[in-house]
């Protein structure tokens, strides 16, 4: 197979990121015909279809391999340009990262903010459940991820960050109206709960542990798919839910929320997975994430 041409890789990356051949042409300042010819040439040389001509355009399984390479080349190219022109203050490096919603709402943005304000790194953050962020690494969509998966994705390194702790909480009025008794876990099943989305299992797992043979699927549920609004819905009395300590500590202290299982918590262990690639930019982001996690998360298994 012939060697990859840089302009072909740049074109595939632009098509996927922009979602169409026309938008990629505008970004690359070439004609749509030139974009189509470059993609076709790369597909012919690789012997495989790389892009699904859908709306938006999406990579095929083979295309994900090429997309990953394209992002790696783009990162190394941007790193080199940044190093060569550091004194000129330009050449921002773009990073794609997958982060779970609760980390975004509590500690992650603060951790990487010092890099963002320099203007030398721009972040393309994909919000995804911590159980599913690794799929974005495998597809080449992102370069790094905050994930609950401890096993490294092929081509990635992994390190533990710490645990987010969640408390089962609701408003005092909601607890009274629904006759929820901490001494009677089965009372939870009668009260509506709030789930982030249909993949959110935190509340259901808590019910299973607390109420034994109770069926969480039969419970009335609200769905609120943004982290800040999710927490706000609990404060407004929609239902009970598991909230990160960082989001509910002040509300508990003020008496606006109460714990349904005082003294107990659920831990979600988080890991940092990143491409195993020598990149000064990825290294600096990893250092920032590591510091932020150390300041905000609990060491695994600590009381």
C-alpha positions as CSV (number, residue, x, y, z in Angstrom):
1,X,0.0,0.0,0.0
2,X,1.4,3.5,-0.9
3,X,2.4,5.9,1.9
4,X,-0.3,8.2,3.2
5,X,-0.2,11.8,1.9
6,X,-0.5,14.5,4.5
7,X,-3.1,16.4,2.4
8,X,-5.3,13.3,2.2
9,X,-5.2,12.7,5.9
10,X,-6.0,16.4,6.5
11,X,-8.9,16.1,4.1
12,X,-10.4,13.0,5.8
13,X,-10.1,14.7,9.2
14,X,-11.8,17.9,7.9
15,X,-14.7,16.0,6.3
16,X,-15.4,14.1,9.5
17,X,-15.1,17.1,11.8
18,X,-17.1,19.4,9.5
19,X,-19.7,16.7,8.6
20,X,-19.8,17.2,4.9
21,X,-17.5,17.5,1.8
22,X,-18.7,21.1,1.1
23,X,-17.9,22.3,4.7
24,X,-14.5,20.5,4.5
25,X,-13.8,22.3,1.2
26,X,-14.5,25.7,2.8
27,X,-12.3,24.9,5.8
28,X,-9.4,23.7,3.5
29,X,-10.0,26.5,1.0
30,X,-10.3,24.1,-2.0
31,X,-13.2,23.0,-4.2
32,X,-15.6,20.3,-3.1
33,X,-14.4,18.4,-6.2
34,X,-10.8,18.4,-4.9
35,X,-12.0,17.1,-1.5
36,X,-13.9,14.3,-3.2
37,X,-10.9,13.4,-5.4
38,X,-8.6,13.3,-2.4
39,X,-10.9,11.0,-0.4
40,X,-11.4,8.8,-3.4
41,X,-7.7,8.6,-4.0
42,X,-7.1,7.5,-0.4
43,X,-9.9,5.0,-0.6
44,X,-8.5,3.5,-3.8
45,X,-5.0,3.3,-2.4
46,X,-6.2,1.7,0.9
47,X,-8.6,-0.6,-1.0
48,X,-11.5,0.2,1.4
49,X,-14.3,2.6,1.8
50,X,-13.3,5.1,4.5
51,X,-16.3,7.4,4.8
52,X,-20.0,6.8,4.9
53,X,-21.7,9.4,2.7
54,X,-24.3,10.2,5.3
55,X,-25.5,13.4,6.9
56,X,-23.3,14.1,8.7
57,X,-20.5,12.1,7.1
58,X,-19.1,9.4,9.4
59,X,-16.1,7.1,9.2
60,X,-16.4,3.4,8.5
61,X,-14.5,0.9,10.6
62,X,-11.5,1.2,8.3
63,X,-12.0,5.0,8.2
64,X,-11.7,5.1,12.0
65,X,-8.2,3.7,11.7
66,X,-7.3,6.4,9.2
67,X,-9.0,9.1,11.3
68,X,-7.0,8.1,14.3
69,X,-3.8,8.4,12.2
70,X,-4.9,11.8,10.8
71,X,-5.5,13.1,14.4
72,X,-2.1,11.8,15.5
73,X,-0.3,13.4,12.6
74,X,-2.2,16.7,13.1
75,X,-1.3,16.7,16.8
76,X,2.4,16.1,16.2
77,X,2.4,18.7,13.4
78,X,0.8,21.3,15.7
79,X,3.2,20.4,18.6
80,X,6.1,21.0,16.2
81,X,4.7,24.3,14.9
82,X,4.0,25.5,18.5
83,X,7.6,24.6,19.6
84,X,9.1,26.4,16.6
85,X,7.0,29.5,17.0
86,X,6.6,29.6,20.7
87,X,7.9,33.2,20.9
88,X,5.2,34.3,18.4
89,X,2.3,33.3,20.6
90,X,0.4,31.6,17.9
91,X,-0.2,28.0,16.6
92,X,-2.9,26.8,19.0
93,X,-3.0,23.0,19.3
94,X,-6.5,21.4,19.1
95,X,-7.3,18.5,21.5
96,X,-10.3,16.3,21.4
97,X,-11.2,14.8,24.8
98,X,-14.1,12.7,26.1
99,X,-15.3,13.5,29.6
100,X,-18.3,12.3,31.6
101,X,-21.0,14.9,32.5
102,X,-20.4,14.9,36.2
103,X,-16.7,15.5,35.9
104,X,-17.4,18.4,33.5
105,X,-19.8,19.9,36.0
106,X,-17.5,19.6,39.0
107,X,-13.7,19.5,38.5
108,X,-12.5,18.9,34.9
109,X,-12.9,22.4,33.4
110,X,-11.2,24.0,36.4
111,X,-8.3,21.5,36.0
112,X,-7.6,22.4,32.3
113,X,-8.6,26.1,32.5
114,X,-4.9,27.3,33.0
115,X,-4.0,25.7,29.6
116,X,-7.1,27.1,27.8
117,X,-6.4,30.7,28.9
118,X,-3.0,30.7,27.4
119,X,-4.5,30.5,24.0
120,X,-2.1,27.7,23.0
121,X,-4.6,24.9,23.4
122,X,-8.1,24.7,22.2
123,X,-10.4,21.9,23.5
124,X,-13.0,20.0,21.6
125,X,-14.8,18.2,24.5
126,X,-17.2,15.3,23.9
127,X,-19.6,14.7,26.8
128,X,-20.1,10.9,27.2
129,X,-20.9,8.5,30.0
130,X,-17.8,7.3,31.8
131,X,-18.6,3.7,30.8
132,X,-18.7,4.7,27.1
133,X,-15.9,7.2,26.6
134,X,-13.4,4.5,25.5
135,X,-15.5,3.8,22.3
136,X,-14.5,7.3,21.2
137,X,-10.8,6.5,21.8
138,X,-11.1,3.3,19.8
139,X,-12.8,5.2,16.9
140,X,-10.1,7.9,16.8
141,X,-12.7,10.5,17.6
142,X,-10.8,11.7,20.8
143,X,-7.2,11.6,21.9
144,X,-7.9,11.2,25.6
145,X,-10.8,10.4,27.9
146,X,-11.9,10.4,31.5
147,X,-13.3,6.9,31.8
148,X,-14.4,4.2,34.3
149,X,-12.6,1.6,32.1
150,X,-9.3,0.5,33.8
151,X,-8.2,-1.7,30.9
152,X,-6.2,0.3,28.3
153,X,-7.6,0.7,24.9
154,X,-5.1,-0.5,22.2
155,X,-2.5,2.2,21.6
156,X,-3.4,4.1,24.9
157,X,-1.9,4.4,28.3
158,X,-4.1,4.5,31.4
159,X,-3.7,5.8,35.0
160,X,-6.1,6.0,37.9
161,X,-7.5,9.5,38.7
162,X,-9.6,8.8,41.8
163,X,-13.2,8.2,42.8
164,X,-16.3,10.4,42.5
165,X,-18.6,9.9,45.5
166,X,-22.4,10.1,45.1
167,X,-25.0,10.5,47.9
168,X,-28.7,9.5,47.7
169,X,-30.5,12.8,48.3
170,X,-33.9,14.6,48.0
171,X,-35.6,17.6,49.5
172,X,-37.1,17.3,53.0
173,X,-40.6,17.9,51.6
174,X,-40.1,15.1,49.0
175,X,-39.0,12.7,51.6
176,X,-42.1,13.5,53.8
177,X,-44.6,13.5,50.9
178,X,-43.4,10.1,49.8
179,X,-42.9,8.6,53.2
180,X,-39.3,7.6,52.6
181,X,-37.8,6.1,55.7
182,X,-34.0,5.4,55.8
183,X,-34.8,2.5,58.0
184,X,-37.1,1.0,55.3
185,X,-35.2,0.9,52.0
186,X,-38.2,-0.6,50.2
187,X,-39.9,2.8,50.6
188,X,-37.6,4.2,47.9
189,X,-39.3,2.1,45.2
190,X,-42.5,4.0,45.7
191,X,-40.9,7.4,45.1
192,X,-40.1,8.9,41.7
193,X,-36.4,9.2,40.9
194,X,-34.4,11.3,38.5
195,X,-32.1,9.6,35.9
196,X,-29.7,11.4,33.7
197,X,-30.7,9.4,30.7
198,X,-31.8,5.8,29.9
199,X,-28.2,4.5,30.3
200,X,-27.9,6.0,33.8
201,X,-27.8,3.1,36.3
202,X,-26.6,4.8,39.5
203,X,-30.1,5.2,41.0
204,X,-31.2,1.7,39.9
205,X,-28.1,0.1,41.4
206,X,-28.7,2.0,44.6
207,X,-32.3,0.6,44.8
208,X,-31.1,-2.9,44.1
209,X,-28.6,-2.7,46.9
210,X,-30.9,-1.0,49.4
211,X,-34.2,-2.8,48.6
212,X,-33.0,-6.3,47.6
213,X,-35.5,-7.8,45.2
214,X,-37.1,-4.5,44.3
215,X,-37.5,-3.9,40.6
216,X,-36.1,-0.4,39.7
217,X,-37.6,-0.7,36.2
218,X,-41.1,-0.3,37.7
219,X,-40.2,3.0,39.4
220,X,-41.5,6.3,38.1
221,X,-38.6,8.2,36.5
222,X,-37.8,11.7,35.3
223,X,-35.0,12.1,32.7
224,X,-32.8,15.3,32.9
225,X,-29.8,14.9,30.6
226,X,-27.5,17.8,31.7
227,X,-25.6,17.6,35.0
228,X,-26.4,21.0,36.4
229,X,-30.1,20.7,35.5
230,X,-30.1,17.2,36.9
231,X,-28.9,18.5,40.3
232,X,-31.4,21.4,40.1
233,X,-34.3,19.1,39.4
234,X,-33.6,17.3,42.7
235,X,-33.4,20.6,44.6
236,X,-36.7,21.5,43.0
237,X,-38.3,18.3,44.3
238,X,-38.7,16.3,41.1
239,X,-37.5,13.2,42.8
240,X,-34.5,11.6,44.6
241,X,-31.2,10.9,42.9
242,X,-27.5,10.2,43.4
243,X,-25.6,13.4,43.3
244,X,-21.8,14.0,43.4
245,X,-20.7,15.3,46.8
246,X,-19.4,18.4,45.1
247,X,-22.9,19.2,43.8
248,X,-24.8,18.5,47.0
249,X,-22.6,19.4,49.9
250,X,-23.8,23.0,50.2
251,X,-27.4,22.0,49.7
252,X,-27.1,19.4,52.5
253,X,-25.4,21.8,54.8
254,X,-28.2,24.4,54.2
255,X,-30.9,21.8,54.8
256,X,-32.3,22.1,51.3
257,X,-31.5,18.5,50.7
258,X,-31.4,15.4,53.0
259,X,-29.5,12.1,52.7
260,X,-31.6,9.0,52.3
261,X,-28.8,6.8,53.5
262,X,-26.7,8.9,55.9
263,X,-23.1,7.8,56.0
264,X,-23.1,5.7,52.9
265,X,-22.1,6.6,49.4
266,X,-21.5,5.1,45.9
267,X,-18.1,5.4,44.3
268,X,-17.4,5.7,40.6
269,X,-13.8,5.1,39.9
270,X,-12.3,7.2,37.1
271,X,-9.2,6.7,35.0
272,X,-7.4,8.8,32.4
273,X,-6.7,7.1,29.1
274,X,-4.7,8.9,26.4
275,X,-3.0,8.0,23.2
276,X,0.5,6.5,23.9
277,X,2.1,9.2,21.8
278,X,5.0,11.5,22.6
279,X,3.3,14.8,22.6
280,X,4.2,17.9,24.7
281,X,0.6,19.1,24.5
282,X,-0.9,15.8,25.6
283,X,1.7,15.6,28.4
284,X,0.7,19.1,29.7
285,X,-3.0,18.3,29.6
286,X,-2.3,15.0,31.4
287,X,-0.4,16.8,34.2
288,X,-3.3,19.3,34.6
289,X,-5.9,16.6,34.8
290,X,-3.8,14.7,37.3
291,X,-3.5,17.7,39.5
292,X,-7.2,18.5,39.3
293,X,-8.2,15.0,40.1
294,X,-5.8,14.9,43.1
295,X,-7.5,18.0,44.5
296,X,-11.1,17.0,43.9
297,X,-11.4,13.2,43.9
298,X,-11.0,10.6,46.6
299,X,-8.3,8.0,46.5
300,X,-9.8,4.6,45.7
301,X,-11.2,2.8,48.8
302,X,-10.4,5.6,51.3
303,X,-13.1,6.4,53.9
